[in-house]
Amino acid sequence: VMSVDLGSEWMKIAIVKPGVPMEIALNKESRRKTPVAVCLKENERLFGDSALGVAVKNPKVVYRFLQSILGKTADNPQVAQYQKHFPEHQMQRDEKRGTVFFKFSEELQYTPEELLGMILNYSRGLAQDFAEQLIKDAVITVPAYFNQAERRAVLQAAHIAGLKVLQLINDNTAVALNYGVFRRKDINSTAQNIMFYDMGSGSTTATIVTYQTVKTKESGTQPQLQIRGVGFDRTLGGFEMELRLRDHLAKLFNEQKKSKKDVRENLRAMAKLLKEAQRLKTVLSANAEHMAQIEGLMDDIDFKAKVTRSEFEALCEDLFDRVPGPVKEALAAAEMTMDEIDQVILVGGSTRVPRVQDVLLKAVGKEELSKNINADEAAAMGAVYQAAALSKAFKVKPFLVRDAAVFPIQVEFSRETEEEDGVKTMKHNKRILFQRMAPYPQRKVITFNRYMDDFVFYINYGDLGFLSEQDLKVFGSQNLTTVKLSGVGSSFTKHSDAESKGIKAHFNMDESGVLILDRVKLGNTISSLFGGGSSEPTANAEKDQERSEKQEESAQEKPETEEGKEGEPQAEEQKDNKEDQAETQVRLFTVHHISGEVQNSLKNSHVFLPHIRLQDLTDRDLEKQEREKTLNSLEAFIFETQDKLYQDEYLAVVTEEEKEQITGKLSEASNWMDEEGYAAGTKELKEKLSELKKLCKAMFFRVEERKKWPDSLAALDSIAEFFLFYFFYKRSIFETFFIFFCLGNLEGNAVLSKDIDAKRSLLDREVNYLLNKAKFAKPKPKDKAKDKNTTSTENSKANSTEDAEKIITPKSDDAEEVKPAEEPPTAEKKDEEPILELNPAENTDTGNSQSTNQSNIKLILT
């Protein structure tokens, strides 16, 4: 499984696989973080650092910082802000969706979701390369302030990328989980309140988390984190600081009057200034001043200027004033004070700016700000831990997570009522479905008990008074969806004999914080479903429905009556059997989403075919990569082989005729590469490479053989020495293996290294055979009759069987004994020894000669 910490500027990827518990995946440049950027050229796509490299030269084809415009309509202020930051892109309104798309050319347009899908697909490839296996399941981080439309946009992008999203986890929650997992032993029944202050490239979030142990039915006492309060600033981050530095550098260049043109009108020059501003911001965090310099900024004019930290802080003064804002919002949401917060922990790269830390420290009133967490990788590591926990392939220690919905959600509906005087009026009702900071995942049921015919209700956001006016504009439409139910009247008519318990709408906010309308049904009969399911009844449908009804009614505090409050939400009990209702119910109502964010996101999947388009682009990329790989291999083969033809080890194995032939073919291929090769297709390049390899195959083989000879001969020599030492047999050995020492350049019937190894193996086998035979040999029993006639001298010589087996009987009176620890007999005396056959199985001697040989072998081996 994998996780993607999807930031506005950077993404970090982590994996878990068998034997590798939670590790950051390195990209192709061996870096631990990758830019969220994609470059679209006419014939290729580039990602990450490669895309950034193109951004300086051709910013029009590089798309970055897409997070801020996901799920946004064309009139959203953040879309206008994006266009201001990146004027090189053509952004147009999609009339059917109301959102925006990038016009790349007359034929090609891409939505932000498609571009993000490409980047997520690239992240999947990086994870698979690092893990060396396929990966499909992922947990992706999103900002805690993402609303329903933004979350659905990320899910759609992941679907385009072919990822199975186990969960969208809020990035602040992932950080909190990572912090808790590695401090499990410090968590007890006493609540600990921690504030995480996260300032990244595009936004800032403050989160209050409570850690303590709780008792559960499934796994006993376990640690738990609960999100208590969240505050945020969507546009406060390092990128805004860099933009101000960029504009400052542009002003300094114009003031130098080295060019009559305004550098701010040159998109390429502004891209170079932004890159330098990013470097400058990092350097000024550790230094009081630094020299900004760009070679050939515009019209071959170099730029150089000194910038101080005080100048940088003056440029961003209003941004630093906004630093305490998220802290105050988080405290308000949690209904807590700073005195209840045990420590404040810094997260995110932009918290390294000294002025940010100074302002924040003053705002929280603590002695110090904690930095005891990896500010860059904590979210990715927390998310991948959650991925492992959600996956069926891994077993991890439980750590309970109670996330919270930042924005309240309510249901609104209007109903005709009759006053006491008989006057009919329309009454508008609001029912809170999920309150602000309500924990999720959670299910809710709302009962409409006074409708007898088709009707409409609205799913909207609740009171957003805690947002500023600007945030409300950025937030977008407050209507999630408008739901129209049809078939209500006919259902009541069909089941008129049954007691009505109203119409029940079942809502689910899942683990990703996405709200889903599961189904709408009559309270007195078989369920009606929203989304999927069989339209035909099954044998057990009514029994399943009765059981479901009883479980849901038991979860409600009180059954509603005519005088009861209509539409009051009830918590739906989580059923242990988790049966798929869609497979066993009959649809009675038709649910129509006729407007709102949900409707817009549903349209998106029908109007565009992004998954197919992405696959086509991926196939094209793979074809391009295959061609480049083949082209590089052909070039390398030509150059390397031409160089080898001048090396001694290659000259020793080829004739002049062969050398001329190979040299001519290589020169011919090199000329072809310069003239036609760079336009050739993959197939033609492979054929050319195969032709050259076939021509040089014999030469390469000979060189490899010569390299193998020393090892093969050394192994043979070793076993031969062993053989000679024990058997005093040399002449036949050299006669048999003389050919091994007369090898030439492998012309004609040459002996190969494998032949040498085969002979060595044969000799080794025979030696082992003889050794084993001697090891288990038994001495012949003594002849008692003969012993009686043996002289006393002979008895003394044969006094011990052990001595007889250890000593070789000399051939003459003046010969000396040869003992095991002594040197073997000299060459002159070897000629007197009986000659031993190389293969005993082929020995044709019989009788006494064979007995003599075996006896002597036994003596020698002993």
Helices and strands as residue ranges (DSSP letters): E 2-6, E 10-17, E 20-24, E 34-35, E 37-40, E 45-47, H 48-57, G 59-61, E 62-64, G 66-69, H 77-85, E 91-93, E 100-103, E 109-110, H 112-131, E 137-142, H 148-160, E 164-170, H 171-181, G 184-186, E 192-199, E 204-216, E 220-233, H 238-255, G 263-265, H 267-284, E 289-298, E 301-308, H 309-315, H 317-321, H 325-334, G 338-340, E 343-347, G 349-352, H 354-364, H 378-390, E 400-405, E 409-418, E 424-434, E 438-440, E 442-448, E 455-461, H 469-475, E 479-486, H 488-494, E 503-509, E 515-522, H 541-555, E 569-571, G 581-583, E 590-595, H 597-607, H 610-644, H 648-651, H 656-675, G 677-679, H 682-727, H 731-737, G 738-741, H 753-775, H 784-789, H 792-797, H 801-806, H 827-830, G 840-842, H 847-861
